[in-house]
């Protein structure tokens, strides 16, 4: 469907972009790429967050099978985040932020990527962003990559942007400023949602989803086809699996 011609959002300046990406800038590159592209389908996020919450007890192949069985019709970028209910919950709880991020990705994704690099450099320079048992931090060609320690094993960082992007007080212990949730394994069953070969090519400002460049923009957003692997199956939802909401903290 062709979307109506709404006015293009006003471009954000560097300071606004830095603030916008702060809460996700330290995500591992593959997860960050999925969050950025999924944010361009913000209207689908709330329902996806509810589904992920109800199925958060499913992991790995069982979760992938439930996604297939339910014939979910959301964009593959949104489906790719279903193994991460906390991430989807964060996006759903702040729809204004998600919409602003999505619009920025559609209209100025190069500047969004530059903002991520500025924030990563701050966190690195202040000593917060370091390689550990959860992520590899690779400084290459002036760009900071945050990569999983093992292929397909994603740890989601939890941190306060005000802390990790600010100069630490003298004598402050910075070791616990970035915490990580449990590791989430993304196996071969998640390939249909673009999980393999998902990354950034930082020097050329390219977002790579499923080994293919992401090219959705404000102009082509109504007709853009996600570079996912395999056909999308549309049919009635199975919903034969148990629905259980998580116990929120």
Secondary structure, 3 states (H helix, E strand, C coil): CCCCCCCCCCCCCHHHHHHHHCCCCCCCHHHHHHHHHHHHHHHHHHHHHHHHHHECCCCHHHHHHHHHHCCCCCCHHHHCCCCCHHHHHHHHHCHHHHHHHHHHHHHHHHHHHHHHHHHHHHHHHCCCCCCCCCEEEEEECCEEEEEECECCEECCEECCHHHHCCCCCCCCCCCCCCEECCCEECCHHHHHHCCCCCEEEHHHCEEEECCEECCCCCCCCCCCCCCCCCCCCCCCCCCCCCCECCCCC
